[in-house]
């Protein structure tokens, strides 16, 4: 059975809807609080935008000054030519004679093989001790 089936019930529903709407309008505070918050947010946004514009203009000014300084330095003649720096390196020793084939690298000790000693494959969640 439907909730509203007769014209009287629909009329009562419409009357309750209109009464609730009028009650909501009557109890509304007028929006002074929200208008004040909106104006405060608008002013804060304007201050932030003005600050960002000032910082962008200062950055642009520094960039132009740097470009002018670079152009001036490119046109200027060098004071004295600089000789290239040469370094001598110590010869690389062959350390393979000190490493025996039986020793394993340090990093290999923390790696675990994919297969156990008996040939079975380890599982995804193998939490056995090493």
Secondary structure, 3 states (H helix, E strand, C coil): CCCCCCHHHHHHHHHHHHHHHHHHHHHCCCCHHHHHHHHHHHHHHHHHHHHHHHHHHHHHHHHHHHHHHHHHHHHCCCCCCCCCCCCCCCCCCCHHHHCCCCCCCCHHHHCCCCECCCCCECCCCCCCCC
